[in-house]
Amino acid sequence: DGGRLDIRCDENGVPHVLEINPLAGLRPGFSDLVVLCGMAGMDHPALIRNIVMETLRRHGLHLPERQHAAA
């Protein structure tokens, strides 16, 4: 649920798609998406969790309840 679309407009203002990358890098401390999210206060685990949860939501799915071992 993260990606990049590169578009340039020609001299007449008509947009042209140059490149579509389906997923931006997710390498902690290096990849643009991770760095930008960090600047906005979202750490790497939260970014991954948000991507997974939004994907599940969009497809009408959910994570199963966690099973906790008896103490």
DSSP file with accessible surface (Angstrom, degrees, kcal/mol):
  #  RESIDUE AA STRUCTURE BP1 BP2  ACC     N-H-->O    O-->H-N    N-H-->O    O-->H-N    TCO  KAPPA ALPHA  PHI   PSI    X-CA   Y-CA   Z-CA
    1    1 A D              0   0   90      0, 0.0     2,-0.4     0, 0.0    22,-0.1   0.000 360.0 360.0 360.0  22.9    0.0    0.0    0.0
    2    2 A G        +     0   0   16     20,-0.4     2,-0.3    22,-0.1    31,-0.0  -0.990 360.0 133.1-133.0 144.3    2.9    2.3   -0.6
    3    3 A G        -     0   0   47     -2,-0.4     2,-0.4    20,-0.3    20,-0.1  -0.973  41.3-113.5-170.4-176.4    4.3    3.2   -4.0
    4    4 A R  E     -A   21   0A 118     17,-2.6    17,-2.9    -2,-0.3     2,-0.5  -0.999  13.0-167.1-141.4 137.0    5.6    5.9   -6.3
    5    5 A L  E     -A   20   0A  92     -2,-0.4     2,-0.6    15,-0.2    15,-0.2  -0.989  12.5-154.4-123.3 120.0    4.2    7.2   -9.5
    6    6 A D  E     +A   19   0A  46     13,-2.9    12,-3.1    -2,-0.5    13,-1.3  -0.871  19.6 174.1-100.0 122.9    6.5    9.5  -11.5
    7    7 A I  E     -A   17   0A  86     -2,-0.6     2,-0.4    10,-0.2    10,-0.2  -0.978  11.2-172.8-129.2 138.8    4.8   11.9  -13.8
    8    8 A R  E     -A   16   0A 178      8,-2.3     8,-2.3    -2,-0.4     2,-0.4  -0.989  18.0-136.4-128.4 143.3    6.1   14.8  -16.0
    9    9 A C  E     -A   15   0A  85     -2,-0.4    -2,-0.0     6,-0.2     2,-0.0  -0.795  18.9-134.8 -96.9 140.8    4.1   17.3  -17.9
   10   10 A D    >   -     0   0   46      4,-2.3     3,-2.4    -2,-0.4    -1,-0.1  -0.127  43.0 -79.6 -81.1-174.9    5.2   18.2  -21.4
   11   11 A E  T 3  S+     0   0  169      1,-0.3    -1,-0.1     2,-0.1    -2,-0.0   0.707 133.1  52.5 -62.6 -18.1    5.4   21.7  -22.8
   12   12 A N  T 3  S-     0   0  128      2,-0.1    -1,-0.3     0, 0.0    -3,-0.0   0.350 120.3-107.2 -97.6   5.1    1.6   21.8  -23.3
   13   13 A G  S <  S+     0   0   50     -3,-2.4    -2,-0.1     1,-0.3    -4,-0.0   0.587  70.7 146.0  81.3  10.1    0.9   20.7  -19.7
   14   14 A V        -     0   0   69      1,-0.0    -4,-2.3     2,-0.0    -1,-0.3  -0.708  46.7-129.7 -83.1 123.4   -0.1   17.2  -20.6
   15   15 A P  E     -A    9   0A  81      0, 0.0     2,-0.4     0, 0.0    -6,-0.2  -0.485  22.9-168.9 -75.5 143.4    1.0   14.7  -18.0
   16   16 A H  E     -A    8   0A  90     -8,-2.3    -8,-2.3    -2,-0.2     2,-0.5  -1.000  22.4-125.8-132.3 130.7    2.9   11.6  -19.0
   17   17 A V  E     +A    7   0A  89     -2,-0.4   -10,-0.2   -10,-0.2     3,-0.1  -0.630  28.0 176.5 -76.0 124.7    3.6    8.6  -16.7
   18   18 A L  E     -     0   0A 100    -12,-3.1     2,-0.3    -2,-0.5    -1,-0.2   0.814  62.7  -9.5 -94.1 -40.6    7.3    7.9  -16.6
   19   19 A E  E     -A    6   0A  91    -13,-1.3   -13,-2.9     2,-0.0     2,-0.4  -0.981  49.8-153.8-161.8 144.6    7.5    5.1  -14.1
   20   20 A I  E     -A    5   0A 115     -2,-0.3   -15,-0.2   -15,-0.2    -3,-0.0  -0.995   9.5-171.2-125.9 123.2    5.4    3.2  -11.6
   21   21 A N  E     -A    4   0A  42    -17,-2.9   -17,-2.6    -2,-0.4     3,-0.1  -0.971  13.4-152.6-113.3 118.6    7.1    1.6   -8.6
   22   22 A P  S    S+     0   0  115      0, 0.0     2,-0.4     0, 0.0   -20,-0.4   0.760  78.0  21.7 -67.1 -26.4    4.6   -0.6   -6.7
   23   23 A L  S    S-     0   0   89    -20,-0.1   -20,-0.3   -22,-0.1     3,-0.1  -0.945  72.2-137.1-146.9 123.3    6.4   -0.4   -3.3
   24   24 A A        -     0   0   27     -2,-0.4   -22,-0.1     1,-0.1     7,-0.1  -0.331  48.6 -80.1 -67.8 158.0    8.8    2.2   -2.0
   25   25 A G        -     0   0   41      1,-0.1     9,-0.4     5,-0.1     8,-0.4  -0.217  35.3-164.2 -58.5 150.2   11.7    0.8   -0.1
   26   26 A L        +     0   0   48      7,-0.1    -1,-0.1    -3,-0.1    22,-0.1   0.125  37.7 137.6-123.6  19.9   11.1   -0.1    3.5
   27   27 A R    >>  -     0   0  156      1,-0.1     4,-2.2     2,-0.1     3,-1.9  -0.545  60.8-113.4 -72.1 120.6   14.7   -0.3    4.8
   28   28 A P  T 34 S+     0   0   79      0, 0.0    -1,-0.1     0, 0.0    -2,-0.1  -0.245  94.0   4.5 -56.8 135.9   14.8    1.3    8.2
   29   29 A G  T 34 S+     0   0   72      2,-0.2    -2,-0.1     1,-0.1     3,-0.1   0.458 132.1  53.9  73.8   2.5   16.8    4.5    8.3
   30   30 A F  T <4 S+     0   0  134     -3,-1.9    -1,-0.1     1,-0.1     2,-0.1   0.674  79.2  83.2-132.1 -51.1   17.5    4.5    4.6
   31   31 A S  S  X S-     0   0   14     -4,-2.2     4,-2.7     1,-0.1     5,-0.2  -0.365  75.1-124.6 -72.1 143.1   14.4    4.3    2.4
   32   32 A D  H  > S+     0   0  126      1,-0.2     4,-3.0     2,-0.2     5,-0.3   0.881 108.1  51.2 -53.9 -47.5   12.5    7.5    1.7
   33   33 A L  H  > S+     0   0   44     -8,-0.4     4,-2.4     1,-0.2    -1,-0.2   0.931 112.9  45.8 -60.5 -43.5    9.1    6.3    2.9
   34   34 A V  H  > S+     0   0   13     -9,-0.4     4,-2.4     2,-0.2    -2,-0.2   0.925 114.4  48.0 -65.3 -43.6   10.6    5.1    6.3
   35   35 A V  H  X S+     0   0   60     -4,-2.7     4,-2.2     2,-0.2    -2,-0.2   0.936 112.9  47.8 -64.2 -45.5   12.6    8.4    6.7
   36   36 A L  H  X S+     0   0  107     -4,-3.0     4,-1.2    -5,-0.2    -2,-0.2   0.908 111.9  49.4 -64.1 -40.7    9.6   10.5    5.9
   37   37 A C  H  <>S+     0   0   22     -4,-2.4     5,-3.0    -5,-0.3     3,-0.4   0.905 109.2  53.3 -64.4 -39.9    7.3    8.6    8.2
   38   38 A G  H ><5S+     0   0   42     -4,-2.4     3,-1.6     1,-0.2    -2,-0.2   0.902 105.6  53.3 -59.7 -40.4   10.0    8.9   10.9
   39   39 A M  H 3<5S+     0   0  148     -4,-2.2    -1,-0.2     1,-0.3    -2,-0.2   0.795 108.2  51.3 -64.7 -26.7   10.0   12.7   10.4
   40   40 A A  T 3<5S-     0   0   88     -4,-1.2    -1,-0.3    -3,-0.4    -2,-0.2   0.356 127.7 -99.5 -91.2   3.5    6.2   12.6   10.9
   41   41 A G  T < 5S+     0   0   72     -3,-1.6     2,-0.6     1,-0.2    -3,-0.2   0.565  83.6 125.3  94.1   8.5    6.6   10.7   14.2
   42   42 A M      < -     0   0   59     -5,-3.0    -1,-0.2    -6,-0.1    -2,-0.2  -0.903  48.2-147.4-105.4 119.9    5.9    7.2   12.9
   43   43 A D     >  -     0   0   95     -2,-0.6     4,-2.2    -3,-0.1     5,-0.1  -0.250  30.7 -98.0 -79.3 171.3    8.5    4.5   13.6
   44   44 A H  H  > S+     0   0   55      1,-0.2     4,-2.5     2,-0.2     5,-0.2   0.913 121.3  50.8 -59.4 -47.6    9.3    1.6   11.3
   45   45 A P  H  > S+     0   0   73      0, 0.0     4,-2.6     0, 0.0    -1,-0.2   0.913 111.4  49.3 -59.4 -38.0    7.2   -1.0   13.2
   46   46 A A  H  > S+     0   0   16      2,-0.2     4,-2.8     1,-0.2    -2,-0.2   0.894 109.3  52.6 -66.9 -38.3    4.2    1.4   13.2
   47   47 A L  H  X S+     0   0   10     -4,-2.2     4,-2.3     2,-0.2    -1,-0.2   0.954 112.2  44.3 -60.4 -49.2    4.6    1.9    9.4
   48   48 A I  H  X S+     0   0   58     -4,-2.5     4,-2.5     1,-0.2     5,-0.2   0.930 113.7  50.8 -62.4 -44.5    4.6   -1.8    8.7
   49   49 A R  H  X S+     0   0  139     -4,-2.6     4,-3.0    -5,-0.2     5,-0.2   0.928 110.5  49.4 -59.8 -44.1    1.7   -2.3   11.0
   50   50 A N  H  X S+     0   0   78     -4,-2.8     4,-2.4     2,-0.2     5,-0.2   0.893 110.2  50.3 -64.5 -39.8   -0.3    0.5    9.3
   51   51 A I  H  X S+     0   0   33     -4,-2.3     4,-2.0    -5,-0.2    -1,-0.2   0.948 114.8  43.7 -62.1 -46.9    0.4   -0.9    5.8
   52   52 A V  H  X S+     0   0   66     -4,-2.5     4,-2.6     1,-0.2    -2,-0.2   0.944 115.2  47.8 -64.8 -47.0   -0.7   -4.4    6.9
   53   53 A M  H  X S+     0   0   83     -4,-3.0     4,-2.6    -5,-0.2    -1,-0.2   0.898 111.9  49.1 -65.3 -39.4   -3.8   -3.2    8.7
   54   54 A E  H  X S+     0   0   75     -4,-2.4     4,-2.5    -5,-0.2    -1,-0.2   0.901 111.1  50.5 -67.1 -38.6   -5.0   -0.9    5.9
   55   55 A T  H  X S+     0   0   42     -4,-2.0     4,-1.5    -5,-0.2    -2,-0.2   0.941 112.2  46.7 -63.1 -46.6   -4.5   -3.7    3.4
   56   56 A L  H  <>S+     0   0   33     -4,-2.6     5,-3.2     1,-0.2     3,-0.3   0.933 112.6  50.4 -60.2 -46.0   -6.6   -6.1    5.5
   57   57 A R  H ><5S+     0   0  154     -4,-2.6     3,-1.7     1,-0.2    -2,-0.2   0.931 107.7  52.7 -58.9 -45.5   -9.3   -3.4    6.1
   58   58 A R  H 3<5S+     0   0  121     -4,-2.5    -1,-0.2     1,-0.3    -2,-0.2   0.834 113.1  44.5 -62.1 -30.6   -9.6   -2.7    2.4
   59   59 A H  T 3<5S-     0   0  118     -4,-1.5    -1,-0.3    -3,-0.3    -2,-0.2   0.295 116.7-111.1 -98.1   9.8  -10.1   -6.4    1.6
   60   60 A G  T < 5S+     0   0   65     -3,-1.7     2,-0.2     1,-0.2    -3,-0.2   0.777  76.5 126.7  70.0  27.2  -12.6   -6.9    4.5
   61   61 A L      < -     0   0  105     -5,-3.2     2,-0.3    -6,-0.2    -1,-0.2  -0.639  38.1-166.3-111.1 168.8  -10.1   -9.1    6.5
   62   62 A H        -     0   0  150     -2,-0.2    -9,-0.0    -3,-0.1     0, 0.0  -0.983  29.1 -98.7-150.1 160.2   -8.9   -8.9   10.0
   63   63 A L        -     0   0   94     -2,-0.3     3,-0.1     1,-0.1     2,-0.0  -0.556  45.6-109.7 -76.5 142.2   -6.1  -10.4   12.1
   64   64 A P        -     0   0  105      0, 0.0    -1,-0.1     0, 0.0     3,-0.1  -0.353  43.9 -88.6 -66.6 155.0   -7.2  -13.3   14.3
   65   65 A E        -     0   0  161      1,-0.1     2,-0.2    -2,-0.0     0, 0.0  -0.381  49.7-105.4 -61.4 142.0   -7.3  -12.7   18.1
   66   66 A R        -     0   0  204     -3,-0.1     2,-0.6     1,-0.1    -1,-0.1  -0.501  27.6-134.5 -71.6 135.9   -4.0  -13.4   19.7
   67   67 A Q        -     0   0  174     -2,-0.2     2,-0.5    -3,-0.1    -1,-0.1  -0.837  19.3-156.6 -92.4 118.9   -3.9  -16.6   21.7
   68   68 A H        -     0   0  156     -2,-0.6     2,-0.1     1,-0.0     3,-0.1  -0.839  16.6-122.8 -99.6 132.2   -2.3  -16.1   25.0
   69   69 A A        -     0   0   98     -2,-0.5     2,-0.1     1,-0.1    -1,-0.0  -0.436  35.0-102.0 -69.4 143.7   -0.7  -19.0   26.8
   70   70 A A              0   0  104     -2,-0.1    -1,-0.1     1,-0.1     0, 0.0  -0.425 360.0 360.0 -65.4 138.3   -2.1  -19.7   30.3
   71   71 A A              0   0  151     -2,-0.1    -1,-0.1    -3,-0.1    -3,-0.0  -0.397 360.0 360.0 -81.0 360.0    0.3  -18.5   33.0
